[in-house]
Amino acid sequence: MKVILRKDYETLGKIGDVVAVKDGYARNYLLPRQIAYRATTSSLRALEEEKKQHERQDQKQLKDAEKVGSELEKISITIAMKVGEDDKLFGSVTSQMIADALKEKGFTVDKRTIELEEPIKTLGIFEVPVKLHTKISAKAKVWVVRE
């Protein structure tokens, strides 16, 4: 079955691409989740309008992300943790803890957008990347101190 993608989909393609997929995948996954349309002439016209709206919305989100990113670079957050011998933390600093600390500072950031390669397990200052948009990533400064 040929379908037209309504959204950018990582494994299939970009918005507006006409792709051939198996019938069951289209009927049971792509169409109910509104990721794709059936490839017809009327759906091509509807998709063009959606593309224009998506472009406007994406530009707005990009500007907002740039603004938040520049503000995020300026601040630093402090997380107090219990420490044992040799300055080793009991537990670790996770992306959820960083998201909560950012929320206290006035930034609404989803924990999944905080890109920690692994949880922080030592005291110190860390630059943590936060992906705000597909094109914009900012670094938040995180101070891990003893409680």
N, C-alpha and C positions, 0 to 999 in steps of 0.2 A: 504494500500500500504506500502510496506517495502522500507525504504530509508536508505542511509548511510550518516551520518553527515560529512560535509566537514570542519565545524568550531565548536568550542565549543559553544553550545547554552544552555542558562541557564535552560530553561524549559524542554528540551529534553534529553540532555546528552553531552558527550565529543566527540571530533573529532574521527571518525572511528567507532562509535557505530552504530549498525543496529537497527533501531527503526521502529515500526509499527505506522503509522499515518493515518488519514482519507484521502481519495483520493483527495478531494477538497483542503485540507490544503497543501498537497504535491504539487499539480499542480499549485495552485494559489499563494502560498506564498514561500514555501521552495525551489522549483526548479527554479523559475524565479530570486530569490535573490541569487542563487548559495550557499545556506546554506547546501543543501543536493543533493545527486545523487540518481537515482533509484538503487535499490539493484540488481546488476548483477555482473557476474564474471569479466567482463572487467572493470567495475567501481571500483571494489575492488583493482585491480592492479594499476589503476590510483590514487586511494586514498592513497595507500602505498607511492608512490612517493611524493604526496602532503604532507603527514605526515612528511617525511624526510625534505622537504623544510621548512615546518612550524616549525619544531624543531630547525633547524639552525637559522631561522629568529627570533624565540622566544628567543634563547640564546643571539643573538646579541642585541635585544631590552632590555633584562634583564641586560646585561653589561652596556649599555648606560644609563639605568634608575638608576643603582647603582652609576654610575659616577655623573650624574646630581643630584641625591639625596644627595650625600656627599657634593657637592658644595652648594646645596640649604640650607643645615643645617647650613652652615657657615655664610650666609648673613642674613641681616635683612632689611626690607623695611619700609618706613615711609609714612603714608597717612595722609595728613592734611585735617581736616574737620571743618566746622563751628560749633560752640558750643553755646548753650543757657545757661540758668540758671542751676545751679547744675551740671555743666559739662555734660549735656545731648546733644547728637548730633542732628543737624538738618538732618534728613535722617539717613542712616546707611551705613556701609561699606559692600559692597557685594563682591561676588566672582569675578565678572567682574572687579571691581576696583583693587583687589589683583592681578588678572591676568595681568592687564595693568601695574601695578607697577613692577611686575616680568619681564615683557617684556622690560621695561626700563633698568633693570639690566642685560639683556641678556639671560633670560630664556624664552623659548617659552612653555607656559603652557596653556592648554585649561581650560576655566572657569569651565567646568563640572567635572574636576579632582580635583578641590579644594573642600574639604569636610567641608563646614561650616554647623554646625547643625542649626544655625539661624544667621541672619545678625548681625554684631557687632554694638551696639548702645551706647557704652560708650568709654571714653578715656582710654588708657592703653596699655599694652603689651600683645599680644595674640600669642599663638602657634597654627598655622593653618595647619592641615594635608593636604598634596597634594599627591594624588594617582598617582604615575608615571608608575606603572606596576601592574599587578594583584597580584604580590608578594611583591612589594616595595612601601612603603609610606614614605614620608619625611615630616618634620615639618618646615614650614617657620615661621620666627619670624616677626610679624607685629606690628609696633608701630603706634597707632592712637593718633595724637597730634592735638592741636587746631590750627586753621589757623590764 
